[in-house]
Amino acid sequence: MDKGSSFGAFLAGLGVGVAVGMLFAPKTGGETREIIKNKAGEGKEYLKQRSSELRDQAGELIEKGKDALGRQKEHMGEAMEAGRQAYRETRETIQQPPSPAPGTTL
């Protein structure tokens, strides 16, 4: 079952539950509407709070990602510099003429 259909089933069940609850509610219509209004307000506040928490968590994850990326860039720079140095040293070794063997003349 995919998420869309399970969410739709949840909403349908919620609607049926509300309807059945209203039919068997021992309160007057005005009281029932007030309860529904209060519950809707509570749900709205919960969603605001939860979305704020999720936004904060996303911000923290972004910061951690930026820090990790910065560290990787630093390590990459160090590795590239080590490679350049090795290249320079190798090139200098190759460009130096070999020393004559002792006892030989050129």
N, C-alpha and C positions, 0 to 999 in steps of 0.2 A: 504494500500500500504506500503510495507516495505521500509526501507531506501535504500537498494541496488538498487531496481528498480526505486525509485524516483531519485536517483543520476544518474542512467543510462539515465533516461528520461531527466534530466537536461543537461547532456553531449550531448545527441542527439540534443536537442533544441539549445544548444550553437553552435554545429557544423553547423546546418542548418542556424542559424542566421549569422554566419561568412561567410558561402557560399553565402547567399543572399546579405549580405553587400558587398562582393567582386564583385559580378555581377553588382551591381548598384553603385559602388564606382566611384566618378568623378576623381579619381587620377590614375596615371600611376601604372603599376605593381611594379616598384621599390619603389615608394612612399608608396604604400599599404603594401609591405613587411616590409618597415622600420617602419611603424605605428604598424604593428602586432608584430614586434620584440620589439619595445618600450613597448607596452602593456604587452607582455609576461614578460619583465624585471620588470615592475611595479608589476605584479602579483607575481613574484618570491620574490621580496622584501617584499611585503605584507605578504606572507606566512612565510618568515623568521622572520619578526617582530612578527607576531601572534604566531608562535611556541615559540619564546623567551618569550612572555608574558605568554603563557600557562605553560611553564616550571617554570617561576617565581611563578605563582599562585600555582602550584603543590608543589613547595618547601615550600611556606608559609603554605599550608595545612598540609604538613608533619610535619613541626615544631609545629604547633598548636596541632596536634595529639600527638606528643611526649610530649608536655607540659601537656596535659590532662592526658596522661598515667602516667606521673610522679606524678601528683597530686593524681590520683587514687591509685597508689602504696603507697604513703605516708599515705593516709587515711586508706588503708587496713592494713598497718603496725600498725597504731595507734589502730585500732579496734582489731587486733590480740593481741597486748600488753594488752589492757583493758580486753580481754577475759582471758588471762593468769593470770592476777592479780586477777580477780574474781575467777578463778579456785583455785589459791593458798589460797585465803582468805577462800573459802568454805572448802577446804581440812583441813586447820588449825582448823576451827570451828568444823568439824566432829571429828578430832583426839583428841581434848581436852576432858578429862573426865568430865562428868556433875558434878557440885558442889552439895554436899549433901544439902538437905533441912534443914533449921534451926530447931534445936531441935531433929534431928535424928542422930543416930550413925551408923557407918559402922562396 
